[in-house]
Every structure is written in C-alpha cells, then in structure tokens.
Amino acid sequence: MKVDILAIGAHPDDIELSASGTIMHQIALGKTVAIVDLTEGELGSRGTVETRYKEAAAASEIMGISDRVNLNLGDGFFELNKENKLRIIEQIRRFQPEVVLVNAYSDRHPDHGRGATLAKDACFLSGLLKIETTLEGVEQEKWRPKAVYGYIQDHHLKPDFIVDISAYVERKLAAIQAYETQFYQPGKEGPKTPISGKDFIDFLKGRWAQFGRTIGVDYAEGFTVDRAIGIDDITTLR
C-alpha cells in the first residue's frame, strides 16, 4: 500500500512525541501516513511490550494513520548492519513514500541517532536496482523517497523548517498520553523516569511554543534536513 509519508521511529512513542502534529496536519490535507517502529521499546522502565503495542494502537487511531509496523530490531542494541538496513528497505519499498521522517540525528538516547542513520541509509539503498528484496513472497521494485526529514526530540536542535501544529495540540497530547504507562497520568504509579513526570509534559509544550513563536503561531514542530529545500513561492514563507 503506497503512502505519501512514512514516519520511522526507534521506539513506539518517538513519532507521537516529536512529529504527530505534523502527521495529523498532513492527513487533514488528504495525505496518507504509515509508521515503522524499529523496536518494541522493551527496555523501557515502565510498562511491558504488550502494553506498548496496545498503547501504539491507541495512539495510531488518534492520529489517523493508515498502517503501523514494528520490526523488533532490539531496543538499545540494534546495529547499523546490512540485515537491519534490508529490513527497513523492505518497508520503504512496501509503502513507497514520497517523504520519510526519521529520528533526530543527535539526541540523548543513542538509539535515536543510530535509528536516523539506519533509516537514512536505507532510503538511499532502497533506490538501487541491484539490491533485491522480497516481502511476503513478492519481489519488490526499487524505490527512493524524494526527501528525508529529521524530527527534533530531546536535544534542542536548530530547525531547518517549522510546521504549525496549533490546531492539533490537544490531539497530539492525547496521542502521547495514550502511552499511559510511560507518561504522566494523575494517580498512576511506577518507577520515576526522565519522561514520567508532569514536568516532562510541560517541557514538551514549552518546546512546541518555542518553535511556534519563531513563525508567529501558538505551537509548532521543527525538522532538520541534509540538503537545501526547493520552494515554489517565496511569498508564502512565514
């Protein structure tokens, strides 16, 4: 099933935290979006693999995405190797996206930068004719996305472009809080982690407001690029 945008995250909830507002905006514009999670987030201090799948399904419904796949490459330990690149290439050729969103290239969690590099390499290699892949018994055709954009996560990175998500903030928060074992929920107990307190939700909203202020809106998400972006009309830039 071809989609317009494929969002790839090292862990379930990476995309909800950093790019879900943009995804919901694109869906509202008529675009189709799928998600590929590289791991099950099994090393998380709170919750279980089973709860992560349930939470990811709930978040997916809130966002309105078309499909979601988990490659189970191994939380914390997946490597930049041929096998893992081929697993991602299979999904790129399956979904044939025009745009791919990937983790931050530099971030607090080592999986994020490694996941971004792995996904970016796979996007290029997926366009090579002599790399042969088969998915579910069907030989796949080569496919290279037009663009790869990195979403910004824990570390503050200077964005190359910013997307207004003001109309989607409440749904974005709902998609994040669908991961009820991971993030702040009044009355919920569990090990304290850097993302489990109310202060983390406040930090997220402050980050979105900071990006929004840059372009004169209430809330926004930022993205980075590796190459210059072409535009059609300079008068539409904010």
C-alpha positions in Angstrom: 0.0 0.0 0.0 1.6 3.2 -1.1 1.6 6.2 1.3 2.6 9.8 1.0 4.7 9.9 4.2 6.5 7.1 6.1 7.5 8.0 9.7 10.2 5.8 11.2 11.0 5.8 14.9 13.4 3.9 17.0 10.8 3.3 19.7 7.0 3.4 19.9 6.1 6.9 21.0 9.1 8.7 19.3 6.9 9.8 16.5 4.0 10.8 18.7 6.3 13.0 20.9 8.0 14.8 18.0 6.1 14.6 14.7 2.5 13.7 15.4 1.1 17.2 15.0 2.7 17.4 11.5 1.4 14.0 10.7 -2.2 14.9 11.7 -1.9 18.1 9.7 -0.8 16.2 6.6 -3.6 13.7 7.0 -6.1 16.6 7.2 -4.7 17.8 3.9 -5.5 14.4 2.3 -2.1 12.7 2.7 -1.7 9.1 3.8 0.8 8.2 6.5 2.3 4.9 7.8 4.6 4.3 10.8 7.5 1.9 11.2 8.8 1.3 14.7 12.3 -0.2 14.8 11.9 -1.7 18.3 9.3 -2.7 20.8 10.7 -0.3 23.4 11.3 -3.4 25.6 14.0 -1.8 27.7 11.7 1.0 29.0 11.5 1.1 32.8 7.7 1.3 32.8 5.1 -0.9 31.2 5.7 -4.0 29.1 6.0 -5.0 25.4 2.3 -5.9 25.5 1.2 -2.6 26.9 3.4 -0.8 24.3 1.6 -2.5 21.4 -1.8 -1.6 22.9 -0.7 2.0 23.5 0.8 2.3 20.0 -2.5 1.1 18.5 -4.5 3.6 20.5 -2.1 6.4 19.5 -2.4 5.3 15.9 -6.1 5.6 16.0 -6.0 9.1 17.4 -3.5 10.2 14.7 -5.5 8.5 11.9 -2.6 6.8 10.2 -3.0 4.1 7.6 -0.7 1.4 8.9 1.9 0.6 11.6 4.7 -2.0 11.5 7.1 -3.0 14.3 10.4 -4.5 13.1 11.6 -5.6 16.6 15.3 -4.9 15.9 16.2 -4.9 19.5 15.8 -1.9 21.8 19.1 -0.4 22.8 21.2 -2.9 20.8 20.2 -2.7 17.1 23.2 -2.2 14.9 24.0 -0.3 11.6 24.3 -3.5 9.6 23.2 -5.0 6.3 20.4 -7.1 7.8 18.7 -4.2 9.6 19.1 -1.9 6.5 17.4 -4.6 4.4 14.5 -4.9 6.9 13.9 -1.1 6.5 14.3 -1.2 2.7 11.6 -3.8 2.6 9.2 -1.4 4.3 10.3 1.6 2.2 9.6 -0.5 -1.0 6.3 -1.7 0.5 4.9 1.7 1.3 6.7 3.7 -1.5 6.6 7.0 0.4 7.4 10.4 -1.1 8.7 11.7 2.2 10.3 9.8 5.1 10.5 11.2 8.7 13.3 9.9 10.9 14.7 10.3 14.4 16.9 13.2 15.4 20.5 12.6 14.2 21.9 13.7 17.6 19.9 13.1 20.8 20.0 11.9 24.4 19.1 8.3 23.6 21.7 6.6 21.5 19.0 4.7 19.6 17.7 7.9 18.1 20.8 8.9 16.2 21.6 5.3 15.2 18.0 4.8 14.1 18.1 8.0 12.0 21.3 6.9 10.3 20.0 3.4 9.7 16.7 4.8 8.1 18.5 7.4 6.0 20.9 4.8 4.6 18.0 2.5 3.8 16.2 5.3 2.0 19.2 5.7 -0.4 19.9 2.0 -0.8 16.2 1.3 -1.5 16.6 3.1 -4.8 19.4 0.8 -6.0 18.3 -1.8 -8.6 20.8 -4.4 -7.7 19.6 -4.7 -4.1 16.9 -7.4 -4.3 14.3 -7.8 -1.6 11.2 -10.0 -1.3 8.4 -9.3 1.1 5.7 -11.9 1.8 6.8 -13.9 -1.2 6.6 -11.0 -3.6 9.7 -9.5 -5.3 9.9 -5.8 -4.7 10.7 -2.9 -7.0 13.3 -0.3 -6.1 12.0 2.9 -4.6 13.8 6.0 -3.3 11.8 8.7 -1.4 12.1 12.3 -2.6 13.1 13.6 0.8 14.2 12.6 4.3 13.5 14.9 7.2 14.6 14.5 10.8 12.2 15.4 13.6 13.6 17.1 16.7 13.5 15.2 20.0 15.1 15.8 23.4 18.1 17.8 22.5 17.4 21.3 21.2 18.4 21.4 17.6 18.1 24.4 15.3 15.2 23.5 12.9 15.6 24.0 9.1 11.8 24.3 8.8 8.9 24.5 11.2 5.3 23.3 10.9 2.3 25.0 12.5 0.5 22.4 14.7 -1.7 24.8 16.7 -4.9 23.1 15.6 -3.7 19.7 16.6 -2.1 20.2 20.0 -4.9 18.6 22.0 -4.9 15.5 19.8 -1.1 15.4 19.9 -1.3 15.4 23.7 -3.9 12.7 23.6 -1.7 10.5 21.3 1.2 11.0 23.7 -0.9 10.2 26.7 -2.2 7.1 25.0 1.1 5.7 26.3 -0.3 5.7 29.7 2.4 3.5 31.3 5.1 5.9 30.0 4.0 9.4 30.7 2.3 11.4 33.4 -1.1 10.3 34.5 -2.6 11.5 37.8 -2.7 8.7 40.3 -0.6 6.3 38.2 2.4 4.7 39.9 5.6 3.3 38.6 9.4 3.9 38.5 10.3 7.5 38.1 12.0 8.3 34.8 13.0 11.4 33.0 9.7 11.3 31.0 7.2 10.1 33.6 6.5 13.4 35.4 4.3 16.3 34.7 7.4 18.4 34.2 8.1 16.5 31.0 4.7 17.3 29.5 5.3 21.0 30.5 8.7 20.8 28.7 7.1 19.4 25.6 4.5 22.2 25.4 7.2 24.7 26.0 9.3 23.3 23.1 6.3 23.4 20.8 5.5 27.0 21.9 9.1 28.0 21.3 9.0 26.7 17.8 5.6 28.3 17.3 6.8 31.7 18.4 9.5 31.6 15.7 6.9 31.7 13.0 4.2 33.6 14.8 1.8 30.8 15.8 0.9 29.2 19.1 2.6 25.8 18.6 4.8 24.1 16.0 7.2 21.2 15.4 10.7 21.6 14.0 12.5 19.4 11.4 16.1 19.2 10.1 17.2 18.5 6.6 20.5 17.4 5.0 20.1 19.3 1.8 18.6 22.6 0.6 14.8 22.7 0.2 13.2 23.9 -3.0 10.1 26.1 -2.9 7.6 27.4 -5.4 6.5 30.7 -3.9 8.8 32.7 -1.6 5.8 34.9 -0.6 4.2 32.0 1.3 7.1 31.6 3.7 6.5 32.8 7.3 
